[in-house]
Amino acid sequence: MEVRQLNTLIRAAQFQSFSKAAESLGYSQSAVTVQIKALEEELGVRLFDRMGKRVILTAQGQCFLEYANSILDAIHNACLLYTSDAADEEDSVDLGGRRIIKKKKNSADKHQGPHDVHVSCNEMILS
């Protein structure tokens, strides 16, 4: 399960359309379909009823939407803790669609391990 799939689920539910969700996220409609199908397969439930171009959340989809929103809220809140640390960054790398920042370790950071990293939430899309 990936954060982008959760974002896609939320947008598709919001717009009741895979094509409108795709447009709002800058994806192709087929990319949205693939992400939702992969999520449905992973969870073992149908999340949307497809009615022509319109999609409506199933009961399981509505339940999972609440979890998806909670997960993204938790990620967002965790990221807020580290936004002030961005000025301390030494090196960064993109990993799995997220920018990972390696911070300098200084003597004041004795409680941290040698490989501490923080995730930048610049790409996060919340509804």
N, CA, C and O atoms as a printed pandas DataFrame, in Angstrom:
     atom_number atom_name residue_name chain_id  residue_number  x_coord  y_coord  z_coord
0              1         N          MET        A               1    0.842   -1.172    0.000
1              2        CA          MET        A               1    0.000    0.000    0.000
2              3         C          MET        A               1    0.892    1.240    0.000
3              4         O          MET        A               1    1.871    1.319    0.742
4              5         N          GLU        A               2    0.541    2.183   -0.826
5              6        CA          GLU        A               2    1.346    3.387   -0.971
6              7         C          GLU        A               2    0.510    4.628   -0.681
7              8         O          GLU        A               2   -0.706    4.641   -0.873
8              9         N          VAL        A               3    1.190    5.664   -0.215
9             10        CA          VAL        A               3    0.519    6.919    0.104
10            11         C          VAL        A               3   -0.201    7.461   -1.121
11            12         O          VAL        A               3   -1.309    7.985   -1.008
12            13         N          ARG        A               4    0.417    7.340   -2.288
13            14        CA          ARG        A               4   -0.228    7.870   -3.499
14            15         C          ARG        A               4   -1.532    7.146   -3.795
15            16         O          ARG        A               4   -2.462    7.750   -4.329
16            17         N          GLN        A               5   -1.619    5.852   -3.457
17            18        CA          GLN        A               5   -2.874    5.129   -3.650
18            19         C          GLN        A               5   -3.959    5.673   -2.724
19            20         O          GLN        A               5   -5.123    5.776   -3.111
20            21         N          LEU        A               6   -3.570    6.015   -1.511
21            22        CA          LEU        A               6   -4.537    6.579   -0.568
22            23         C          LEU        A               6   -5.012    7.948   -1.048
23            24         O          LEU        A               6   -6.201    8.257   -0.972
24            25         N          ASN        A               7   -4.082    8.767   -1.542
25            26        CA          ASN        A               7   -4.456   10.065   -2.116
26            27         C          ASN        A               7   -5.415    9.883   -3.288
27            28         O          ASN        A               7   -6.392   10.619   -3.425
28            29         N          THR        A               8   -5.124    8.902   -4.122
29            30        CA          THR        A               8   -5.960    8.634   -5.295
30            31         C          THR        A               8   -7.350    8.178   -4.875
31            32         O          THR        A               8   -8.348    8.620   -5.444
32            33         N          LEU        A               9   -7.420    7.305   -3.893
33            34        CA          LEU        A               9   -8.711    6.843   -3.376
34            35         C          LEU        A               9   -9.543    8.018   -2.873
35            36         O          LEU        A               9  -10.734    8.114   -3.169
36            37         N          ILE        A              10   -8.918    8.904   -2.118
37            38        CA          ILE        A              10   -9.625   10.055   -1.551
38            39         C          ILE        A              10  -10.143   10.965   -2.656
39            40         O          ILE        A              10  -11.284   11.423   -2.599
40            41         N          ARG        A              11   -9.323   11.227   -3.651
41            42        CA          ARG        A              11   -9.754   12.095   -4.758
42            43         C          ARG        A              11  -10.861   11.437   -5.586
43            44         O          ARG        A              11  -11.814   12.105   -5.985
44            45         N          ALA        A              12  -10.742   10.159   -5.840
45            46        CA          ALA        A              12  -11.775    9.465   -6.623
46            47         C          ALA        A              12  -13.105    9.487   -5.866
47            48         O          ALA        A              12  -14.163    9.660   -6.471
48            49         N          ALA        A              13  -13.050    9.315   -4.560
49            50        CA          ALA        A              13  -14.272    9.375   -3.752
50            51         C          ALA        A              13  -14.849   10.789   -3.761
51            52         O          ALA        A              13  -16.063   10.974   -3.847
52            53         N          GLN        A              14  -13.972   11.772   -3.670
53            54        CA          GLN        A              14  -14.387   13.177   -3.653
54            55         C          GLN        A              14  -15.090   13.569   -4.959
55            56         O          GLN        A              14  -16.147   14.201   -4.938
56            57         N          PHE        A              15  -14.495   13.189   -6.086
57            58        CA          PHE        A              15  -15.029   13.575   -7.386
58            59         C          PHE        A              15  -16.021   12.561   -7.963
59            60         O          PHE        A              15  -16.704   12.850   -8.945
60            61         N          GLN        A              16  -16.099   11.374   -7.353
61            62        CA          GLN        A              16  -16.923   10.275   -7.860
62            63         C          GLN        A              16  -16.605    9.986   -9.328
63            64         O          GLN        A              16  -17.487    9.667  -10.125
64            65         N          SER        A              17  -15.312   10.108   -9.657
65            66        CA          SER        A              17  -14.863    9.925  -11.031
66            67         C          SER        A              17  -13.358    9.654  -11.047
67            68         O          SER        A              17  -12.578   10.397  -10.451
68            69         N          PHE        A              18  -12.965    8.593  -11.729
69            70        CA          PHE        A              18  -11.540    8.315  -11.868
70            71         C          PHE        A              18  -10.873    9.345  -12.771
71            72         O          PHE        A              18   -9.738    9.749  -12.519
72            73         N          SER        A              19  -11.575    9.774  -13.825
73            74        CA          SER        A              19  -10.961   10.729  -14.756
74            75         C          SER        A              19  -10.779   12.102  -14.096
75            76         O          SER        A              19   -9.762   12.757  -14.321
76            77         N          LYS        A              20  -11.742   12.545  -13.290
77            78        CA          LYS        A              20  -11.592   13.834  -12.592
78            79         C          LYS        A              20  -10.528   13.734  -11.503
79            80         O          LYS        A              20   -9.784   14.687  -11.270
80            81         N          ALA        A              21  -10.455   12.585  -10.837
81            82        CA          ALA        A              21   -9.397   12.377   -9.840
82            83         C          ALA        A              21   -8.036   12.430  -10.521
83            84         O          ALA        A              21   -7.101   13.051  -10.015
84            85         N          ALA        A              22   -7.934   11.772  -11.677
85            86        CA          ALA        A              22   -6.674   11.764  -12.429
86            87         C          ALA        A              22   -6.270   13.179  -12.818
87            88         O          ALA        A              22   -5.110   13.559  -12.662
88            89         N          GLU        A              23   -7.200   13.942  -13.312
89            90        CA          GLU        A              23   -6.915   15.318  -13.721
90            91         C          GLU        A              23   -6.429   16.155  -12.540
91            92         O          GLU        A              23   -5.490   16.939  -12.682
92            93         N          SER        A              24   -7.057   15.997  -11.385
93            94        CA          SER        A              24   -6.681   16.790  -10.215
94            95         C          SER        A              24   -5.314   16.400   -9.663
95            96         O          SER        A              24   -4.637   17.216   -9.038
96            97         N          LEU        A              25   -4.909   15.156   -9.894
97            98        CA          LEU        A              25   -3.624   14.660   -9.395
98            99         C          LEU        A              25   -2.508   14.718  -10.430
99           100         O          LEU        A              25   -1.342   14.488  -10.107
100          101         N          GLY        A              26   -2.864   15.022  -11.665
101          102        CA          GLY        A              26   -1.865   15.056  -12.731
102          103         C          GLY        A              26   -1.492   13.671  -13.233
103          104         O          GLY        A              26   -0.393   13.470  -13.749
104          105         N          TYR        A              27   -2.409   12.709  -13.083
105          106        CA          TYR        A              27   -2.192   11.340  -13.558
106          107         C          TYR        A              27   -3.046   11.095  -14.787
107          108         O          TYR        A              27   -3.940   11.880  -15.103
108          109         N          SER        A              28   -2.764   10.008  -15.471
109          110        CA          SER        A              28   -3.669    9.557  -16.522
110          111         C          SER        A              28   -4.817    8.801  -15.850
111          112         O          SER        A              28   -4.682    8.314  -14.727
112          113         N          GLN        A              29   -5.942    8.713  -16.551
113          114        CA          GLN        A              29   -7.086    7.983  -15.998
114          115         C          GLN        A              29   -6.728    6.521  -15.780
115          116         O          GLN        A              29   -7.170    5.912  -14.806
116          117         N          SER        A              30   -5.931    5.955  -16.678
117          118        CA          SER        A              30   -5.552    4.545  -16.525
118          119         C          SER        A              30   -4.663    4.330  -15.304
119          120         O          SER        A              30   -4.727    3.273  -14.675
120          121         N          ALA        A              31   -3.833    5.320  -14.957
121          122        CA          ALA        A              31   -2.995    5.206  -13.763
122          123         C          ALA        A              31   -3.854    5.158  -12.503
123          124         O          ALA        A              31   -3.555    4.412  -11.571
124          125         N          VAL        A              32   -4.920    5.952  -12.477
125          126        CA          VAL        A              32   -5.842    5.933  -11.335
126          127         C          VAL        A              32   -6.519    4.570  -11.247
127          128         O          VAL        A              32   -6.617    3.990  -10.166
128          129         N          THR        A              33   -6.982    4.067  -12.375
129          130        CA          THR        A              33   -7.637    2.757  -12.392
130          131         C          THR        A              33   -6.696    1.678  -11.877
131          132         O          THR        A              33   -7.100    0.837  -11.074
132          133         N          VAL        A              34   -5.453    1.693  -12.326
133          134        CA          VAL        A              34   -4.458    0.699  -11.893
134          135         C          VAL        A              34   -4.220    0.812  -10.386
135          136         O          VAL        A              34   -4.160   -0.204   -9.694
136          137         N          GLN        A              35   -4.085    2.031   -9.876
137          138        CA          GLN        A              35   -3.848    2.211   -8.443
138          139         C          GLN        A              35   -5.020    1.707   -7.606
139          140         O          GLN        A              35   -4.818    1.041   -6.590
140          141         N          ILE        A              36   -6.230    2.018   -8.025
141          142        CA          ILE        A              36   -7.412    1.576   -7.272
142          143         C          ILE        A              36   -7.556    0.059   -7.344
143          144         O          ILE        A              36   -7.858   -0.585   -6.340
144          145         N          LYS        A              37   -7.341   -0.510   -8.523
145          146        CA          LYS        A              37   -7.422   -1.978   -8.655
146          147         C          LYS        A              37   -6.382   -2.665   -7.774
147          148         O          LYS        A              37   -6.681   -3.669   -7.127
148          149         N          ALA        A              38   -5.166   -2.128   -7.749
149          150        CA          ALA        A              38   -4.111   -2.709   -6.914
150          151         C          ALA        A              38   -4.492   -2.629   -5.434
151          152         O          ALA        A              38   -4.262   -3.576   -4.683
152          153         N          LEU        A              39   -5.065   -1.522   -5.022
153          154        CA          LEU        A              39   -5.501   -1.352   -3.644
154          155         C          LEU        A              39   -6.628   -2.336   -3.313
155          156         O          LEU        A              39   -6.632   -2.953   -2.248
156          157         N          GLU        A              40   -7.565   -2.472   -4.225
157          158        CA          GLU        A              40   -8.670   -3.423   -4.027
158          159         C          GLU        A              40   -8.151   -4.854   -3.923
159          160         O          GLU        A              40   -8.618   -5.626   -3.087
160          161         N          GLU        A              41   -7.192   -5.205   -4.765
161          162        CA          GLU        A              41   -6.624   -6.551   -4.715
162          163         C          GLU        A              41   -5.875   -6.792   -3.407
163          164         O          GLU        A              41   -5.987   -7.861   -2.807
164          165         N          GLU        A              42   -5.115   -5.794   -2.971
165          166        CA          GLU        A              42   -4.370   -5.929   -1.724
166          167         C          GLU        A              42   -5.306   -6.089   -0.527
167          168         O          GLU        A              42   -5.040   -6.883    0.376
168          169         N          LEU        A              43   -6.388   -5.341   -0.527
169          170        CA          LEU        A              43   -7.337   -5.399    0.590
170          171         C          LEU        A              43   -8.326   -6.556    0.465
171          172         O          LEU        A              43   -8.922   -6.981    1.455
172          173         N          GLY        A              44   -8.494   -7.057   -0.743
173          174        CA          GLY        A              44   -9.426   -8.162   -0.966
174          175         C          GLY        A              44  -10.884   -7.740   -0.944
175          176         O          GLY        A              44  -11.766   -8.560   -0.687
176          177         N          VAL        A              45  -11.145   -6.460   -1.212
177          178        CA          VAL        A              45  -12.515   -5.951   -1.267
178          179         C          VAL        A              45  -12.659   -4.994   -2.433
179          180         O          VAL        A              45  -11.680   -4.417   -2.906
180          181         N          ARG        A              46  -13.898   -4.831   -2.892
181          182        CA          ARG        A              46  -14.188   -3.834   -3.918
182          183         C          ARG        A              46  -14.446   -2.515   -3.192
183          184         O          ARG        A              46  -15.308   -2.451   -2.316
184          185         N          LEU        A              47  -13.719   -1.480   -3.543
185          186        CA          LEU        A              47  -13.848   -0.185   -2.881
186          187         C          LEU        A              47  -14.864    0.722   -3.566
187          188         O          LEU        A              47  -15.492    1.560   -2.919
188          189         N          PHE        A              48  -15.025    0.551   -4.876
189          190        CA          PHE        A              48  -15.939    1.395   -5.652
190          191         C          PHE        A              48  -16.892    0.539   -6.470
191          192         O          PHE        A              48  -16.515   -0.523   -6.966
192          193         N          ASP        A              49  -18.119    1.002   -6.607
193          194        CA          ASP        A              49  -19.037    0.496   -7.615
194          195         C          ASP        A              49  -18.870    1.397   -8.818
195          196         O          ASP        A              49  -18.934    2.622   -8.707
196          197         N          ARG        A              50  -18.656    0.783   -9.965
197          198        CA          ARG        A              50  -18.441    1.547  -11.189
198          199         C          ARG        A              50  -19.745    1.602  -11.975
199          200         O          ARG        A              50  -20.307    0.569  -12.340
200          201         N          MET        A              51  -20.211    2.802  -12.228
201          202        CA          MET        A              51  -21.462    3.009  -12.964
202          203         C          MET        A              51  -21.182    3.931  -14.136
203          204         O          MET        A              51  -21.389    5.141  -14.053
204          205         N          GLY        A              52  -20.711    3.351  -15.225
205          206        CA          GLY        A              52  -20.311    4.158  -16.369
206          207         C          GLY        A              52  -19.082    4.960  -16.005
207          208         O          GLY        A              52  -18.067    4.396  -15.594
208          209         N          LYS        A              53  -19.164    6.277  -16.152
209          210        CA          LYS        A              53  -18.028    7.134  -15.815
210          211         C          LYS        A              53  -18.032    7.545  -14.348
211          212         O          LYS        A              53  -17.074    8.149  -13.867
212          213         N          ARG        A              54  -19.086    7.224  -13.652
213          214        CA          ARG        A              54  -19.225    7.598  -12.252
214          215         C          ARG        A              54  -18.823    6.429  -11.358
215          216         O          ARG        A              54  -19.115    5.274  -11.668
216          217         N          VAL        A              55  -18.153    6.734  -10.250
217          218        CA          VAL        A              55  -17.800    5.701   -9.269
218          219         C          VAL        A              55  -18.323    6.130   -7.906
219          220         O          VAL        A              55  -18.284    7.308   -7.550
220          221         N          ILE        A              56  -18.814    5.150   -7.153
221          222        CA          ILE        A              56  -19.361    5.412   -5.823
222          223         C          ILE        A              56  -18.732    4.413   -4.864
223          224         O          ILE        A              56  -18.606    3.229   -5.177
224          225         N          LEU        A              57  -18.340    4.900   -3.701
225          226        CA          LEU        A              57  -17.743    4.021   -2.699
226          227         C          LEU        A              57  -18.738    2.946   -2.256
227          228         O          LEU        A              57  -19.921    3.221   -2.053
228          229         N          THR        A              58  -18.240    1.727   -2.111
229          230        CA          THR        A              58  -19.017    0.658   -1.502
230          231         C          THR        A              58  -18.997    0.880    0.011
231          232         O          THR        A              58  -18.331    1.799    0.487
232          233         N          ALA        A              59  -19.700    0.068    0.757
233          234        CA          ALA        A              59  -19.670    0.164    2.226
234          235         C          ALA        A              59  -18.246   -0.067    2.736
235          236         O          ALA        A              59  -17.783    0.630    3.639
236          237         N          GLN        A              60  -17.551   -1.059    2.147
237          238        CA          GLN        A              60  -16.160   -1.313    2.538
238          239         C          GLN        A              60  -15.271   -0.146    2.144
239          240         O          GLN        A              60  -14.346    0.205    2.876
240          241         N          GLY        A              61  -15.544    0.457    0.991
241          242        CA          GLY        A              61  -14.784    1.608    0.530
242          243         C          GLY        A              61  -14.966    2.804    1.447
243          244         O          GLY        A              61  -14.010    3.522    1.737
244          245         N          GLN        A              62  -16.190    3.018    1.902
245          246        CA          GLN        A              62  -16.461    4.132    2.827
246          247         C          GLN        A              62  -15.722    3.917    4.139
247          248         O          GLN        A              62  -15.160    4.860    4.696
248          249         N          CYS        A              63  -15.717    2.700    4.629
249          250        CA          CYS        A              63  -14.992    2.369    5.861
250          251         C          CYS        A              63  -13.487    2.598    5.675
251          252         O          CYS        A              63  -12.832    3.201    6.526
252          253         N          PHE        A              64  -12.952    2.110    4.552
253          254        CA          PHE        A              64  -11.513    2.265    4.313
254          255         C          PHE        A              64  -11.135    3.722    4.076
255          256         O          PHE        A              64  -10.026    4.134    4.414
256          257         N          LEU        A              65  -12.043    4.505    3.501
257          258        CA          LEU        A              65  -11.785    5.930    3.278
258          259         C          LEU        A              65  -11.491    6.631    4.605
259          260         O          LEU        A              65  -10.623    7.501    4.670
260          261         N          GLU        A              66  -12.203    6.260    5.646
261          262        CA          GLU        A              66  -11.945    6.846    6.969
262          263         C          GLU        A              66  -10.526    6.518    7.433
263          264         O          GLU        A              66   -9.830    7.377    7.973
264          265         N          TYR        A              67  -10.104    5.275    7.219
265          266        CA          TYR        A              67   -8.733    4.888    7.574
266          267         C          TYR        A              67   -7.713    5.643    6.720
267          268         O          TYR        A              67   -6.696    6.113    7.230
268          269         N          ALA        A              68   -7.988    5.757    5.430
269          270        CA          ALA        A              68   -7.064    6.460    4.528
270          271         C          ALA        A              68   -6.874    7.908    4.976
271          272         O          ALA        A              68   -5.750    8.411    5.011
272          273         N          ASN        A              69   -7.970    8.570    5.317
273          274        CA          ASN        A              69   -7.873    9.950    5.805
274          275         C          ASN        A              69   -7.082   10.015    7.109
275          276         O          ASN        A              69   -6.277   10.926    7.299
276          277         N          SER        A              70   -7.303    9.063    7.999
277          278        CA          SER        A              70   -6.575    9.029    9.276
278          279         C          SER        A              70   -5.087    8.792    9.052
279          280         O          SER        A              70   -4.247    9.408    9.708
280          281         N          ILE        A              71   -4.768    7.900    8.125
281          282        CA          ILE        A              71   -3.361    7.603    7.826
282          283         C          ILE        A              71   -2.670    8.846    7.272
283          284         O          ILE        A              71   -1.574    9.192    7.711
284          285         N          LEU        A              72   -3.297    9.511    6.322
285          286        CA          LEU        A              72   -2.692   10.707    5.735
286          287         C          LEU        A              72   -2.598   11.846    6.750
287          288         O          LEU        A              72   -1.640   12.619    6.734
288          289         N          ASP        A              73   -3.587   11.946    7.624
289          290        CA          ASP        A              73   -3.503   12.956    8.691
290          291         C          ASP        A              73   -2.322   12.665    9.612
291          292         O          ASP        A              73   -1.595   13.578   10.005
292          293         N          ALA        A              74   -2.133   11.390    9.955
293          294        CA          ALA        A              74   -1.016   11.014   10.829
294          295         C          ALA        A              74    0.322   11.306   10.159
295          296         O          ALA        A              74    1.240   11.811   10.805
296          297         N          ILE        A              75    0.440   10.994    8.876
297          298        CA          ILE        A              75    1.675   11.283    8.138
298          299         C          ILE        A              75    1.915   12.787    8.100
299          300         O          ILE        A              75    3.029   13.254    8.334
300          301         N          HIS        A              76    0.874   13.530    7.806
301          302        CA          HIS        A              76    0.992   14.990    7.747
302          303         C          HIS        A              76    1.446   15.551    9.094
303          304         O          HIS        A              76    2.346   16.389    9.145
304          305         N          ASN        A              77    0.830   15.095   10.176
305          306        CA          ASN        A              77    1.202   15.580   11.510
306          307         C          ASN        A              77    2.642   15.208   11.863
307          308         O          ASN        A              77    3.363   16.008   12.460
308          309         N          ALA        A              78    3.059   14.000   11.496
309          310        CA          ALA        A              78    4.441   13.585   11.753
310          311         C          ALA        A              78    5.412   14.454   10.968
311          312         O          ALA        A              78    6.463   14.834   11.484
312          313         N          CYS        A              79    5.070   14.768    9.730
313          314        CA          CYS        A              79    5.934   15.598    8.902
314          315         C          CYS        A              79    6.041   17.015    9.444
315          316         O          CYS        A              79    7.098   17.638    9.341
316          317         N          LEU        A              80    4.971   17.529   10.015
317          318        CA          LEU        A              80    5.000   18.876   10.581
318          319         C          LEU        A              80    6.040   19.005   11.689
319          320         O          LEU        A              80    6.590   20.085   11.908
320          321         N          LEU        A              81    6.305   17.913   12.380
321          322        CA          LEU        A              81    7.298   17.937   13.455
322          323         C          LEU        A              81    8.695   18.239   12.930
323          324         O          LEU        A              81    9.543   18.752   13.660
324          325         N          TYR        A              82    8.931   17.919   11.656
325          326        CA          TYR        A              82   10.280   18.015   11.119
326          327         C          TYR        A              82   10.468   19.126   10.101
327          328         O          TYR        A              82   11.571   19.280    9.575
328          329         N          THR        A              83    9.451   19.895    9.807
329          330        CA          THR        A              83    9.616   20.928    8.781
330          331         C          THR        A              83   10.622   21.985    9.201
331          332         O          THR        A              83   11.300   22.557    8.348
332          333         N          SER        A              84   10.732   22.255   10.474
333          334        CA          SER        A              84   11.713   23.241   10.927
334          335         C          SER        A              84   13.130   22.704   10.827
335          336         O          SER        A              84   14.084   23.481   10.853
336          337         N          ASP        A              85   13.286   21.394   10.714
337          338        CA          ASP        A              85   14.608   20.789   10.593
338          339         C          ASP        A              85   15.147   20.834    9.169
339          340         O          ASP        A              85   16.310   20.494    8.953
340          341         N          ALA        A              86   14.344   21.242    8.189
341          342        CA          ALA        A              86   14.776   21.227    6.789
342          343         C          ALA        A              86   15.996   22.115    6.558
343          344         O          ALA        A              86   16.798   21.837    5.667
344          345         N          ALA        A              87   16.145   23.174    7.344
345          346        CA          ALA        A              87   17.296   24.068    7.174
346          347         C          ALA        A              87   18.600   23.389    7.563
347          348         O          ALA        A              87   19.675   23.835    7.162
348          349         N          ASP        A              88   18.517   22.313    8.342
349          350        CA          ASP        A              88   19.702   21.595    8.788
350          351         C          ASP        A              88   20.134   20.493    7.821
351          352         O          ASP        A              88   21.104   19.783    8.087
352          353         N          GLU        A              89   19.424   20.344    6.705
353          354        CA          GLU        A              89   19.702   19.203    5.828
354          355         C          GLU        A              89   21.107   19.265    5.240
355          356         O          GLU        A              89   21.617   20.332    4.899
356          357         N          GLU        A              90   21.710   18.092    5.135
357          358        CA          GLU        A              90   23.032   17.966    4.535
358          359         C          GLU        A              90   22.929   17.329    3.166
359          360         O          GLU        A              90   23.619   17.746    2.236
360          361         N          ASP        A              91   22.096   16.345    3.030
361          362        CA          ASP        A              91   22.002   15.582    1.803
362          363         C          ASP        A              91   20.578   15.067    1.686
363          364         O          ASP        A              91   19.924   14.842    2.704
364          365         N          SER        A              92   20.078   14.875    0.461
365          366        CA          SER        A              92   18.749   14.310    0.303
366          367         C          SER        A              92   18.731   13.415   -0.924
367          368         O          SER        A              92   19.566   13.534   -1.820
368          369         N          VAL        A              93   17.752   12.510   -0.939
369          370        CA          VAL        A              93   17.599   11.571   -2.039
370          371         C          VAL        A              93   16.117   11.249   -2.179
371          372         O          VAL        A              93   15.402   11.195   -1.178
372          373         N          ASP        A              94   15.645   11.033   -3.407
373          374        CA          ASP        A              94   14.272   10.602   -3.618
374          375         C          ASP        A              94   14.212    9.093   -3.446
375          376         O          ASP        A              94   15.009    8.357   -4.028
376          377         N          LEU        A              95   13.267    8.646   -2.646
377          378        CA          LEU        A              95   13.126    7.220   -2.374
378          379         C          LEU        A              95   11.646    6.897   -2.314
379          380         O          LEU        A              95   10.944    7.367   -1.419
380          381         N          GLY        A              96   11.165    6.103   -3.254
381          382        CA          GLY        A              96    9.768    5.710   -3.247
382          383         C          GLY        A              96    8.807    6.873   -3.345
383          384         O          GLY        A              96    7.739    6.847   -2.734
384          385         N          GLY        A              97    9.171    7.898   -4.107
385          386        CA          GLY        A              97    8.297    9.047   -4.269
386          387         C          GLY        A              97    8.367   10.046   -3.135
387          388         O          GLY        A              97    7.602   11.010   -3.119
388          389         N          ARG        A              98    9.253    9.845   -2.198
389          390        CA          ARG        A              98    9.423   10.755   -1.065
390          391         C          ARG        A              98   10.853   11.243   -1.027
391          392         O          ARG        A              98   11.773   10.490   -1.347
392          393         N          ARG        A              99   11.054   12.477   -0.645
393          394        CA          ARG        A              99   12.403   13.011   -0.518
394          395         C          ARG        A              99   12.894   12.704    0.882
395          396         O          ARG        A              99   12.309   13.156    1.866
396          397         N          ILE        A             100   13.965   11.938    0.972
397          398        CA          ILE        A             100   14.550   11.562    2.247
398          399         C          ILE        A             100   15.719   12.494    2.514
399          400         O          ILE        A             100   16.600   12.652    1.668
400          401         N          ILE        A             101   15.729   13.106    3.681
401          402        CA          ILE        A             101   16.767   14.066    4.040
402          403         C          ILE        A             101   17.665   13.446    5.100
403          404         O          ILE        A             101   17.204   13.042    6.168
404          405         N          LYS        A             102   18.952   13.377    4.789
405          406        CA          LYS        A             102   19.932   12.923    5.765
406          407         C          LYS        A             102   20.438   14.153    6.492
407          408         O          LYS        A             102   20.931   15.092    5.868
408          409         N          LYS        A             103   20.316   14.150    7.804
409          410        CA          LYS        A             103   20.705   15.316    8.589
410          411         C          LYS        A             103   22.111   15.163    9.130
411          412         O          LYS        A             103   22.592   14.055    9.368
412          413         N          LYS        A             104   22.762   16.311    9.319
413          414        CA          LYS        A             104   24.061   16.322    9.982
414          415         C          LYS        A             104   23.871   15.891   11.422
415          416         O          LYS        A             104   22.906   16.276   12.081
416          417         N          LYS        A             105   24.780   15.109   11.886
417          418        CA          LYS        A             105   24.746   14.731   13.289
418          419         C          LYS        A             105   25.717   15.631   14.031
419          420         O          LYS        A             105   26.889   15.730   13.667
420          421         N          ASN        A             106   25.227   16.283   15.065
421          422        CA          ASN        A             106   26.127   17.111   15.852
422          423         C          ASN        A             106   26.134   16.640   17.296
423          424         O          ASN        A             106   25.380   15.735   17.654
424          425         N          SER        A             107   26.944   17.218   18.098
425          426        CA          SER        A             107   27.107   16.753   19.477
426          427         C          SER        A             107   25.826   16.897   20.291
427          428         O          SER        A             107   25.643   16.188   21.281
428          429         N          ALA        A             108   24.939   17.802   19.889
429          430        CA          ALA        A             108   23.676   17.975   20.613
430          431         C          ALA        A             108   22.690   16.853   20.309
431          432         O          ALA        A             108   21.686   16.703   21.005
432          433         N          ASP        A             109   22.973   16.062   19.270
433          434        CA          ASP        A             109   22.062   15.000   18.856
434          435         C          ASP        A             109   22.528   13.636   19.347
435          436         O          ASP        A             109   22.419   12.662   18.603
436          437         N          LYS        A             110   23.036   13.528   20.551
437          438        CA          LYS        A             110   23.562   12.261   21.052
438          439         C          LYS        A             110   22.514   11.168   21.136
439          440         O          LYS        A             110   22.845    9.984   21.083
440          441         N          HIS        A             111   21.253   11.554   21.266
441          442        CA          HIS        A             111   20.187   10.566   21.369
442          443         C          HIS        A             111   19.847    9.944   20.013
443          444         O          HIS        A             111   19.152    8.929   19.965
444          445         N          GLN        A             112   20.310   10.515   18.942
445          446        CA          GLN        A             112   19.998   10.001   17.614
446          447         C          GLN        A             112   21.024    8.964   17.184
447          448         O          GLN        A             112   22.189    9.014   17.577
448          449         N          GLY        A             113   20.560    8.022   16.365
449          450        CA          GLY        A             113   21.465    7.029   15.796
450          451         C          GLY        A             113   22.218    7.616   14.627
451          452         O          GLY        A             113   21.906    8.722   14.185
452          453         N          PRO        A             114   23.215    6.891   14.108
453          454        CA          PRO        A             114   24.056    7.425   13.031
454          455         C          PRO        A             114   23.351    7.529   11.681
455          456         O          PRO        A             114   23.859    8.192   10.777
456          457         N          HIS        A             115   22.201    6.894   11.526
457          458        CA          HIS        A             115   21.526    6.873   10.228
458          459         C          HIS        A             115   20.143    7.499   10.289
459          460         O          HIS        A             115   19.259    7.101    9.530
460          461         N          ASP        A             116   19.934    8.458   11.164
461          462        CA          ASP        A             116   18.625    9.093   11.270
462          463         C          ASP        A             116   18.294    9.845    9.992
463          464         O          ASP        A             116   19.124   10.574    9.448
464          465         N          VAL        A             117   17.070    9.655    9.525
465          466        CA          VAL        A             117   16.590   10.356    8.335
466          467         C          VAL        A             117   15.211   10.920    8.632
467          468         O          VAL        A             117   14.521   10.462    9.543
468          469         N          HIS        A             118   14.825   11.907    7.863
469          470        CA          HIS        A             118   13.504   12.505    7.989
470          471         C          HIS        A             118   12.884   12.582    6.607
471          472         O          HIS        A             118   13.589   12.760    5.614
472          473         N          VAL        A             119   11.581   12.450    6.541
473          474        CA          VAL        A             119   10.879   12.480    5.268
474          475         C          VAL        A             119   10.293   13.858    5.053
475          476         O          VAL        A             119    9.616   14.400    5.926
476          477         N          SER        A             120   10.556   14.422    3.887
477          478        CA          SER        A             120    9.963   15.700    3.515
478          479         C          SER        A             120    8.586   15.446    2.941
479          480         O          SER        A             120    8.422   14.567    2.095
480          481         N          CYS        A             121    7.613   16.186    3.377
481          482        CA          CYS        A             121    6.242   15.967    2.937
482          483         C          CYS        A             121    5.809   16.961    1.867
483          484         O          CYS        A             121    4.619   17.239    1.721
484          485         N          ASN        A             122    6.756   17.489    1.129
485          486        CA          ASN        A             122    6.428   18.491    0.118
486          487         C          ASN        A             122    5.466   17.964   -0.940
487          488         O          ASN        A             122    4.674   18.736   -1.481
488          489         N          GLU        A             123    5.515   16.682   -1.246
489          490        CA          GLU        A             123    4.673   16.148   -2.311
490          491         C          GLU        A             123    3.312   15.690   -1.817
491          492         O          GLU        A             123    2.468   15.315   -2.631
492          493         N          MET        A             124    3.068   15.706   -0.512
493          494        CA          MET        A             124    1.840   15.174    0.031
494          495         C          MET        A             124    0.644   16.000   -0.428
495          496         O          MET        A             124    0.681   17.230   -0.421
496          497         N          ILE        A             125   -0.411   15.307   -0.825
497          498        CA          ILE        A             125   -1.636   15.968   -1.248
498          499         C          ILE        A             125   -2.718   15.542   -0.263
499          500         O          ILE        A             125   -3.030   14.356   -0.158
500          501         N          LEU        A             126   -3.273   16.472    0.436
501          502        CA          LEU        A             126   -4.340   16.185    1.380
502          503         C          LEU        A             126   -5.601   16.885    0.923
503          504         O          LEU        A             126   -5.559   17.997    0.397
504          505         N          SER        A             127   -6.709   16.229    1.129
505          506        CA          SER        A             127   -7.980   16.866    0.742
506          507         C          SER        A             127   -8.646   17.463    1.945
507          508         O          SER        A             127   -9.725   18.043    1.829
